[in-house]
Amino acid sequence: MSITDITAFRKPVRPVRVLTWTLLAMGGIVMIMPFLFMISTSLKTPDQVYDLRFIPARPTLANYAELFADGRFTAWFVNSLITSTIVTASVLFFDSLIGYTLAKYRFRGRGLVFIAILSTLMIPTEMLVIPWYVMSSHMGWLDSYWGIMFPGLITGFGVFLMRQFFGTVPDELIDAARIDGLSEFRIWWEIAMPLVTPALSALAIFTFLGNWTAFLWPLIVTSDRDLFTVPVGLSSFASENLTRWEMVMTGAAVSTIPTLIVFILLQKYIIRGVVLSGLKG
Amino acid sequence: MSFRDTMTVGQKRAATAWMFLIVPVLFFVVVRFWPTFQSSWISLTEGPMMGPRDFVGLDNYVRMFGDPVFWKVFGNTFKYLAIGLPVSLTISFAVAYYLDRVRFMHGFIRALYFVPYLTTAVAMAWVWRWFYEPVPIGLFNQILSAMGLPQQPFLRSMTQSLPSVLAPAVWAGLGFQVIIFLAGLRAIPDTYYEAARIDGVGPWTILWEITLPLLKPTLLFLIVVSSIGFLRIFDQVYNMTVDGQGGPLNATRPLVLNIYNSAFVDYEMGYATAQTMVLFVVLLAITVVQLRLLRSE
């Protein structure tokens, strides 16, 4: 430990503090154990799987090559990427437009619209999936990107979050922009939106992650394996390869590594976003 | 003079507002409110998935309350809650309480606890399922045997399977709870602690008399969010049990999995929606209690 690290404690290093730190760090290592074993096993040959050595004796990327060989995982990736991206874009656009309208316009029916949207937060998805399924099969939306995406295109939570944040934008700024002759739409897009970027980035991250990891609805709406998302594809892939744990772990690793990379890159924003949306919502 | 020119400024603004809202309002009506209404209606009917449905009154509800499997999964659902909530909140509070005092590598340690929260539950369910396998495959039993302890059946046992399925759900949620607790702890002004210290109050008294009472809103928020999460458990059970059936012998099957099976395996939409109404009522009750408690603050 360097001098600066010691002074960072503010008080002199005491045994209790060292012990606390060690226990917390050990707990942290235990928390990431599943990832470490997942990656380690994905690098092993089938005969080494039972060898619990953490660093594989002869690490190999053969499992990854086999996993991507038939193109299934690639297709699932593309499906997840496209659907999650479009849903996120739609949520950012609509939720912030609604939030802004509800925060900054006075009109009859405003309270009613807000309460109605807020009340949808109490309806659990599990209750809606059956009518959604019936609706999708009538409309021919089963096994399509639209079918996977449509329930999440606008969210009550995002509206609530954005309304809170647009409430902090001063009215004077909007009135000044009106006097300058900007259209109402451009005032929202060019003046108000840049002022709420922390909320927008939090909403973007959580919407994307939520859709990337979503399981129940994509499982219901897709039966064509070419249209599976990553979690649904992984679930079916793992059930078929039950005895081949090195392949199951490779599939799990491939599904998890992108979110781990995103987390490492955006850690600061993600944690700030959790606090922001968690405590506000 | 066009219609637009005759409107007052206020009317123009209202027209703009409704122009912005028209698509979203339609969306909420078609994708949220109408299906909610439909769900309640379907629960009173019987019939094929796509064809005409017959009104059967409360038959599905009568059948549900007489169905031992329903009561089994109802009980399981509350077991997930009753075990998961206290265990996860105790661990996450302890971690947050001590992590709050740590400066050295604070961000890094916090990240270690948080990262499971962001990962796909399905992927992690399969990793845990592998951990629970018997020797020579599973990690846990290999560790037990290396320590000379007896082997455990874990997912194959009537009694151990439910906690075993719950463990990855608790594990994944800890990071979120830690982050929220840390924010709550930060919000308590230092002056309270300084005053207590000057009065010579011990650390336990400070924890019970100052920290916990001031954390009440944070705690309440976490209790509600986590309860709803545990009551809706599905991904872990579907992926960790044989054929996603919530076995052995329904020992791990939660309400949501039973709803899924009724609707999409047995194609009994009426019976499935009757069960979703129960889930809805339970979740609604929790939210209402939360709002009451927050208002009384």
Boltz contact constraints between the chains, C-beta under 6 A:
constraints:
  - contact:
      token1: [A, 5]
      token2: [B, 104]
      max_distance: 6.0
  - contact:
      token1: [A, 8]
      token2: [B, 103]
      max_distance: 6.0
  - contact:
      token1: [A, 9]
      token2: [B, 103]
      max_distance: 6.0
  - contact:
      token1: [A, 20]
      token2: [B, 98]
      max_distance: 6.0
  - contact:
      token1: [A, 21]
      token2: [B, 102]
      max_distance: 6.0
  - contact:
      token1: [A, 24]
      token2: [B, 98]
      max_distance: 6.0
  - contact:
      token1: [A, 24]
      token2: [B, 99]
      max_distance: 6.0
  - contact:
      token1: [A, 24]
      token2: [B, 109]
      max_distance: 6.0
  - contact:
      token1: [A, 25]
      token2: [B, 109]
      max_distance: 6.0
  - contact:
      token1: [A, 28]
      token2: [B, 109]
      max_distance: 6.0
  - contact:
      token1: [A, 28]
      token2: [B, 112]
      max_distance: 6.0
  - contact:
      token1: [A, 28]
      token2: [B, 113]
      max_distance: 6.0
  - contact:
      token1: [A, 31]
      token2: [B, 112]
      max_distance: 6.0
  - contact:
      token1: [A, 31]
      token2: [B, 113]
      max_distance: 6.0
  - contact:
      token1: [A, 32]
      token2: [B, 112]
      max_distance: 6.0
  - contact:
      token1: [A, 34]
      token2: [B, 127]
      max_distance: 6.0
  - contact:
      token1: [A, 38]
      token2: [B, 127]
      max_distance: 6.0
  - contact:
      token1: [A, 50]
      token2: [B, 136]
      max_distance: 6.0
  - contact:
      token1: [A, 52]
      token2: [B, 142]
      max_distance: 6.0
  - contact:
      token1: [A, 94]
      token2: [B, 24]
      max_distance: 6.0
  - contact:
      token1: [A, 97]
      token2: [B, 20]
      max_distance: 6.0
  - contact:
      token1: [A, 98]
      token2: [B, 24]
      max_distance: 6.0
  - contact:
      token1: [A, 101]
      token2: [B, 17]
      max_distance: 6.0
  - contact:
      token1: [A, 101]
      token2: [B, 20]
      max_distance: 6.0
  - contact:
      token1: [A, 101]
      token2: [B, 21]
      max_distance: 6.0
  - contact:
      token1: [A, 105]
      token2: [B, 13]
      max_distance: 6.0
  - contact:
      token1: [A, 105]
      token2: [B, 17]
      max_distance: 6.0
  - contact:
      token1: [A, 107]
      token2: [B, 14]
      max_distance: 6.0
  - contact:
      token1: [A, 107]
      token2: [B, 17]
      max_distance: 6.0
  - contact:
      token1: [A, 120]
      token2: [B, 32]
      max_distance: 6.0
  - contact:
      token1: [A, 122]
      token2: [B, 284]
      max_distance: 6.0
  - contact:
      token1: [A, 122]
      token2: [B, 287]
      max_distance: 6.0
  - contact:
      token1: [A, 123]
      token2: [B, 36]
      max_distance: 6.0
  - contact:
      token1: [A, 124]
      token2: [B, 279]
      max_distance: 6.0
  - contact:
      token1: [A, 124]
      token2: [B, 283]
      max_distance: 6.0
  - contact:
      token1: [A, 126]
      token2: [B, 256]
      max_distance: 6.0
  - contact:
      token1: [A, 126]
      token2: [B, 259]
      max_distance: 6.0
  - contact:
      token1: [A, 126]
      token2: [B, 276]
      max_distance: 6.0
  - contact:
      token1: [A, 126]
      token2: [B, 279]
      max_distance: 6.0
  - contact:
      token1: [A, 127]
      token2: [B, 39]
      max_distance: 6.0
  - contact:
      token1: [A, 127]
      token2: [B, 276]
      max_distance: 6.0
  - contact:
      token1: [A, 127]
      token2: [B, 280]
      max_distance: 6.0
  - contact:
      token1: [A, 128]
      token2: [B, 35]
      max_distance: 6.0
  - contact:
      token1: [A, 130]
      token2: [B, 263]
      max_distance: 6.0
  - contact:
      token1: [A, 130]
      token2: [B, 269]
      max_distance: 6.0
  - contact:
      token1: [A, 130]
      token2: [B, 272]
      max_distance: 6.0
  - contact:
      token1: [A, 130]
      token2: [B, 273]
      max_distance: 6.0
  - contact:
      token1: [A, 131]
      token2: [B, 35]
      max_distance: 6.0
  - contact:
      token1: [A, 131]
      token2: [B, 38]
      max_distance: 6.0
  - contact:
      token1: [A, 131]
      token2: [B, 39]
      max_distance: 6.0
  - contact:
      token1: [A, 151]
      token2: [B, 31]
      max_distance: 6.0
  - contact:
      token1: [A, 154]
      token2: [B, 24]
      max_distance: 6.0
  - contact:
      token1: [A, 154]
      token2: [B, 27]
      max_distance: 6.0
  - contact:
      token1: [A, 184]
      token2: [B, 16]
      max_distance: 6.0
  - contact:
      token1: [A, 213]
      token2: [B, 120]
      max_distance: 6.0
  - contact:
      token1: [A, 215]
      token2: [B, 122]
      max_distance: 6.0
  - contact:
      token1: [A, 215]
      token2: [B, 235]
      max_distance: 6.0
  - contact:
      token1: [A, 216]
      token2: [B, 234]
      max_distance: 6.0
  - contact:
      token1: [A, 231]
      token2: [B, 120]
      max_distance: 6.0
  - contact:
      token1: [A, 231]
      token2: [B, 122]
      max_distance: 6.0
  - contact:
      token1: [A, 234]
      token2: [B, 122]
      max_distance: 6.0
  - contact:
      token1: [A, 234]
      token2: [B, 123]
      max_distance: 6.0
  - contact:
      token1: [A, 235]
      token2: [B, 122]
      max_distance: 6.0
  - contact:
      token1: [A, 235]
      token2: [B, 239]
      max_distance: 6.0
  - contact:
      token1: [A, 238]
      token2: [B, 126]
      max_distance: 6.0
  - contact:
      token1: [A, 245]
      token2: [B, 130]
      max_distance: 6.0
  - contact:
      token1: [A, 248]
      token2: [B, 126]
      max_distance: 6.0
  - contact:
      token1: [A, 252]
      token2: [B, 123]
      max_distance: 6.0
  - contact:
      token1: [A, 252]
      token2: [B, 126]
      max_distance: 6.0
  - contact:
      token1: [A, 252]
      token2: [B, 127]
      max_distance: 6.0
  - contact:
      token1: [A, 255]
      token2: [B, 120]
      max_distance: 6.0
  - contact:
      token1: [A, 255]
      token2: [B, 123]
      max_distance: 6.0
  - contact:
      token1: [A, 256]
      token2: [B, 119]
      max_distance: 6.0
  - contact:
      token1: [A, 256]
      token2: [B, 123]
      max_distance: 6.0
  - contact:
      token1: [A, 259]
      token2: [B, 118]
      max_distance: 6.0
  - contact:
      token1: [A, 259]
      token2: [B, 119]
      max_distance: 6.0
  - contact:
      token1: [A, 263]
      token2: [B, 115]
      max_distance: 6.0
  - contact:
      token1: [A, 263]
      token2: [B, 118]
      max_distance: 6.0
  - contact:
      token1: [A, 267]
      token2: [B, 111]
      max_distance: 6.0
  - contact:
      token1: [A, 271]
      token2: [B, 179]
      max_distance: 6.0
  - contact:
      token1: [A, 274]
      token2: [B, 179]
      max_distance: 6.0
  - contact:
      token1: [A, 275]
      token2: [B, 183]
      max_distance: 6.0
  - contact:
      token1: [A, 278]
      token2: [B, 180]
      max_distance: 6.0
